[in-house]
Amino acid sequence: MPTDVKICGLSTPETVTAALAAGADLVGFVFFPKSPRNVSTATAKDLARIARGKAKIVALIVDAEDALIDEITREVAPDLFQAHGGETPERIAEINRRSGRPVIKAIKIKSDADVAQAKAYETTAALILYDAKAPETLKNALPGGNGIAFDWTLVGSGKSLPSFILSGGLNPANVAQAVKVTGARIVDVSSGVEKSPGIKDITLIREFIAAAKGAR
Ligand SMILES: O=C(O)c1ccccc1N[C@@H]1O[C@H](COP(=O)(O)O)[C@@H](O)[C@H]1O
């Protein structure tokens, strides 16, 4: 079965259209004002219209207030939420209850102990997404979308939950190897398909999807 691909941080009709044409299975919109990929709910609503029925629409939030979750649910009607902050298992259950949408929980990892954290979300999150924990020395690090990879062997060979999304520093050149090492069925990319922070590159999107889907 080919690897499913999520292209995250899309913010223009051209890049959404290109991602869909290249075979993206999920598209992500970021609702986090500090991110260079942040979009308003009005913009996301227009972008979601292009993607609906062709790929799953994912709304990425970071420790979001209820009001934002309600606004995204009403205006954008995503298929899933992706919680990328410090949300507890209880908060994930609450986001799921209020929105009526399954929730992906991002876990930032650097060590085996971080990987083990995912267990706590087994009953409330629909899926776990592994991302790299940014080093403390990284100035102006975002809660994700930093283009940093982690040691893939930490989640390889049955060391993690059976189903997960792999992210963190993936790009067209390394995604096939990442799939091989981890056995990931779904991969997610943001920085690795950009020419500068927040500006997606259509050629890199195409190359990434082709490399990920050709990986098994
Ligand atoms: O992309 C962002 O700006 C972002 C902001 C806040 C939280 C998460 C964010 N992105 C997600 O981070 C991972 C890894 O991204 P990258 O490929 O290493 O740039 C991915 O899931 C993005 O969707």
PDBQT file of the ligand as one rigid body, heavy atoms in Angstrom, charges set to zero:
ROOT
HETATM    1  O1  LIG A 301       4.176  24.570  10.353  1.00  0.00    +0.000 OA
HETATM    2  C1  LIG A 301       4.084  25.333  11.331  1.00  0.00    +0.000 C 
HETATM    3  O2  LIG A 301       4.285  26.544  11.224  1.00  0.00    +0.000 OA
HETATM    4  C2  LIG A 301       3.715  24.773  12.660  1.00  0.00    +0.000 A 
HETATM    5  C3  LIG A 301       3.478  25.664  13.702  1.00  0.00    +0.000 A 
HETATM    6  C4  LIG A 301       3.139  25.194  14.947  1.00  0.00    +0.000 A 
HETATM    7  C5  LIG A 301       3.028  23.831  15.175  1.00  0.00    +0.000 A 
HETATM    8  C6  LIG A 301       3.279  22.938  14.149  1.00  0.00    +0.000 A 
HETATM    9  C7  LIG A 301       3.620  23.373  12.893  1.00  0.00    +0.000 A 
HETATM   10  N1  LIG A 301       3.892  22.508  11.841  1.00  0.00    +0.000 N 
HETATM   11  C8  LIG A 301       3.919  21.082  11.905  1.00  0.00    +0.000 C 
HETATM   12  O3  LIG A 301       5.150  20.604  12.408  1.00  0.00    +0.000 OA
HETATM   13  C9  LIG A 301       5.460  19.355  11.848  1.00  0.00    +0.000 C 
HETATM   14  C10 LIG A 301       6.881  19.318  11.307  1.00  0.00    +0.000 C 
HETATM   15  O4  LIG A 301       7.054  20.276  10.304  1.00  0.00    +0.000 OA
HETATM   16  P1  LIG A 301       8.372  20.360   9.378  1.00  0.00    +0.000 P 
HETATM   17  O5  LIG A 301       8.093  19.505   8.166  1.00  0.00    +0.000 OA
HETATM   18  O6  LIG A 301       9.533  19.885  10.166  1.00  0.00    +0.000 OA
HETATM   19  O7  LIG A 301       8.475  21.792   9.002  1.00  0.00    +0.000 OA
HETATM   20  C11 LIG A 301       4.422  19.087  10.771  1.00  0.00    +0.000 C 
HETATM   21  O8  LIG A 301       3.438  18.254  11.325  1.00  0.00    +0.000 OA
HETATM   22  C12 LIG A 301       3.819  20.434  10.539  1.00  0.00    +0.000 C 
HETATM   23  O9  LIG A 301       2.502  20.274  10.164  1.00  0.00    +0.000 OA
ENDROOT
TORSDOF 0
